[in-house]
């Protein structure tokens, strides 16, 4: 029999392993790269209030959350413009199902993975495999592409040759044997490097005159780098390679990609340090307000007697000091500040 602690550790390990496995499956799907590229290219048009990284989206596809809802709602709002139904964090799944039913055959392949079921589709969506949720999001992105605002954006942008190239993704490196490397340089969602391997099987002649089958093409897709450490490992593994494609990839990593990723990483670390410093200041201020800190502002003060005798005595002492010319007002302030800043001056009070 396992103890409760051992059982909890086993469950946590199982959840962690399951998540890693699901993440690996998502990153082996080219549809993930397509969705990330969609958000990268059409960010100026898409009115998505929530900011997210590629890792945030992956995590949300594995475990649906409010962020994933916000993304779908933002996309659906433009697709359902004439519709007066208010999209919320529950009802959006129902409207998604109705939209997919109309569009699925035009934007995706295979059987429609989810349909309306008197509200049961809300629970059903959360129980879908993460890869299916990715295919649904990919289909919704394709539907969103058909809307007038994006078509207008493409038309207007196409007039600028420098910006128009963003709509045509080209591999970073590749060769005739079917191996290609693709790079996404999105500073907001994070850089990504992909490897694609296409293999074409030999054609087989079918029976009958003039008939031949289509070539069988298999595609292997892999996300090989998502952060600075992984990009550096790819560079190390390709810089001394005898493969010409990998050599050219290493040169581009060294000269163009790694310096930019290092800058992004540095900015992220600086932002994290600023957040941590702000958090420490807030915690310190909270401790002072709660009285759990022994800062100077919380030192124990001597009681003050507001009697006429004490007041008259203080005035008389001040007049006497002024007559003697011992200290000027500025000297009194400087000495008081000096005493307060010295170890012996901490906590010192002047009795009036």
N, C-alpha and C positions, 0 to 999 in steps of 0.2 A: 504494500500500500504506500502511495506517495503522500508525503506531508502536504498541508495546504500551501506552504511556501514553495516546495518543489513543484507542485501542480501549477501554481501561478507562473513560475519561471518557464515551465514547459509550454504553457499557453502563450506567454509573451514571445517566446522563441518561435512558436508556430506562426503567430500573427506576423512577426517580423519576416520570417522566411516566405510566407505567403505574399506579403507586400512586395518583397524584392522580386519574387517570381512574376507577379502581375506587372510590376514596373518594367521588367525585362521584356515581357510580351508586348507592352505598349511601345517600347522603344524599337522593337523589331518590325513595327508597322509603318509603312511609308505614309499612311494617312495622318499620323501624328505630325510628321514634318510638314505635310500639306496644310494642316490646320494652323500650325504655328506661323507658316509663311503667309497665310491669309490674314492673320491678325497683324503681322508685321507690315505687309504691303498696304492694307486698307485701314490702318489705324486712324488716319486723318478723317475718314468718313464715319467709321463705326463710333457710335456714342455709347461706349461701355464705361460706366462710371468707376468700376472697380479696377484697380491696377493689379496685375499678376505676372509672375514669371512662368517660364516653361515648367519648372518644377512644381509650382503651385497648381498649374493645370493638370499635370500628371497625377498629383496627389488627390485632386478633386474628382478626377475620372475614376480613381480607385475607390475613394470614399466620398460620395457626393456631399457637398456642403453648400452654404449660402452663396459662396463665390461662383460655383458652377451654375446655380440658379440665376444669378445676376447676369452671367454671360448669355445664357439661353434667352432670358427675358429681353435683354437688349437687342438680340438678333431677331427675335420673334416680333417685337414691337413694330419694326419696319416692314416685316413681311405681312403683318395683319393690320395695316394702317386703317382700312375701312371698318375693322372690327372694334366694337365698343366694349368688348369684354376686358375687364381689368385683370392684368396678369399679376399673380402673386406667387409666393414661394411654394405653393401647392398646385394651384390651378394651371400654371404654365405647362405642366406635363400633359394635361388633357389637350390643350391647344396645340402642343407640339405633335401629339399623335394625330390630330386632325389634319395638320399641315403636312406631315409625312405621308399620310394616306393619299393625299392629292399629288404630291410631288415625287414620291419615292422612285417610281419607275423611270423618271427622267434624270435623277441625280445619283442613283445608287444601283447596286446589283443585288440579286438575291431576294429573299422573302422579307417583307416588312417585319422588323423585330419586335414592335410593340404597337398595340392598338388600344382604343378606348374600351373601358370595361367598367362602366358605372362607378368611376373613382378608383377602381382597383389598379389602374395603370400607374397611379402615383407610387404605390408600394412596389409594383412590378418593375418600374424604372430603377429603383434603388437596389433591386436584386439582380439586375442584369450584370453580365460579365463586363469589366472595364473596357475591353476591346469593342464590345457592342455599343457601349456608350460613346466611344470614340467615333465609330462609324456613323452614329446618329448625329453627332456634332459636325462631322465632316459633311453629311448630307445637308444640314441646316446652313452651313457656310456656303454650299453650292447654291442653295435657294436664295440666300442673301445676295449672292453675286448677280442674280437676275433682276434685282430691284433697280428702279430708275436712278436713285442717287449714286449708286456705284457705277452704273453704266455711264452716267454723265461725268463722273470723276475720271473714268478710264478715257473717255473721249477727250476731255479737256487736257488730261496729262499727256496723252499721245501726241499733242502738239509740241511738247517739249521733249526733244530726243534724249536729253540727259536723264529725265525722270521715267521715260517710257520703258527703258530697259528693265525697270523693276518688275514689270509684268511677265517677263520672260526669264525664268530661272535657268541658268546654265551651270553645268558641273564645274567645280573648282579645278579638277583634273580628271582625266579619263583616257582610255585607250581602246583599241579595236577589239580587244578580247572580252569586252563587256564589263570591265571594272571601272567604276566612276566614284569620285568623291564630291560630295555636295557640302557647301558651307552656308550657314545662316548667321549673319552678323548683326543680330538684333541686340542692342545694348540694354534695352528695357527688359526683355524676356530672357536674355542670356544667349551667348553664342553656342552653336551646335555644329558638329562635324559628323557627316553620315557617309557610310560606304554602301555602294550598291553593286551587286554582281548579277549580271544577266547571262543566262546560258541558253543557247538556241539548240534544240535537238534537231537532228537531221530529219529532213522531210521524208515521209513514207508515201509511196505511190498507192493510191486506192484502186480498186478494180474498176474498170470502165475507161473508155477512151477520153482523154483530155481532162481527167479528174485527178486532182492531187490534194492531199490534206494540207491544212495550214501548219506552219512550223510551230513546234511546241516550245514556248519561251517560259523559262522559270526565272524568278527574280528573288534574290536574297537581299534584304534591307537591314541595315544595322546602324544604330547610333553609337559612334565610337568615342565621342568626346563631348562633354557638357560643361566642363570647368577648367580652370588653369592647369591643375595637376594632370588631368587626362590629356589635355592638348600637349603638355610637355612630354608626357609618356609617348604619345604618337610621334612627336618630333624625334625623340631618341631612337625609336624603333625604325624610323624611315630614313634618317640622315645617312646611315651607312649601308642602305639597301642597294642591291644590284639592279633593282627594278627601276626603269627610267621614270615611270609615273610616280613612284614613291619618292624618288630623288627630287623631282619637281615639286611634289607636295611638301617635302621637308623644307625646301628653299622658300616657298610661300609662307609656311608656318613661321620660319625664322624671321623673314624680312617684313612681312605684312601683318600676319594674324596674331602671333604671340605678343608683340609689343602693344597692340591695341587691347588684348585681353588683360595684360598686366596692368594697363592704365585703368581699365574697368574694375579689376580686382582691388587696386589701390584705393579707388574712390569708394568702393563698397566697404573696405576696411575702415577708412576714415569716417564714413557715415555711421558705421557700427560703433566706433569709438565715441563719436559725438553723442549717440543715443545712450550709450552706457554711462558717459559722464553726466548727461542730463538726468538719467535715472538715479545715479548716486546722489546728485544734488537734491532731487526730490525726496529721496529716502532720508537724507540728512535733515532737510527742512521739516519733514514729518516727525522725525525723532525729537527735534527741538520743540515743535509745537505740542507734542505729546508729553514733554518733560522727561523723556528718556535719555536725553543727552546732557552733559555737564558743561555746555558751552557758556561763554561769558554772559550771554543775555539771560541765562537762567540762574546766575549766581545769587547767593543769599544776600539780601540787602538789609542794612541796619534800619531799624524803625526811625522815622522822622517825627520830631515833636514840633508841632506848629503852634507854639505858645509865644506870647508877646515878649517874654523875657529872653528866650532863645533868639528871636528875631532881632531884638535890640542889641544883644551881645554880638551877633554876627555882623551887623552893620558897623558897630563900633570897631571891631577887629579889622574890617576891610578898610575903614577910614584911616586907622592907625598905620596899616601897611602902606597905603598910598602916600601918606605924609612922609614916611621914611624913604620912599622911592626905591624900596627893595626889589619890587617886581612890577613889571608892566603887565597889562592884560594879556598881551601876546605871549609873554614869558610864562605866565600862569598856564595858558592853554598848552604851550609846547611841553612844559614840564609834566603836565597832567597826562598828555598823550604818551610821553616817553615812559612815565611810570606805568601806564596801562599796558604798554607793549613789552615791558620787561617782566621776567618771571615774578619779581617781588611785587610788581604793580598790579598783577592780575587779581581782580576781586577787590581792589582798594576803593573806598568810598570817602567822600568829603562830607563831614558833618557840618551842617549849617545851623 
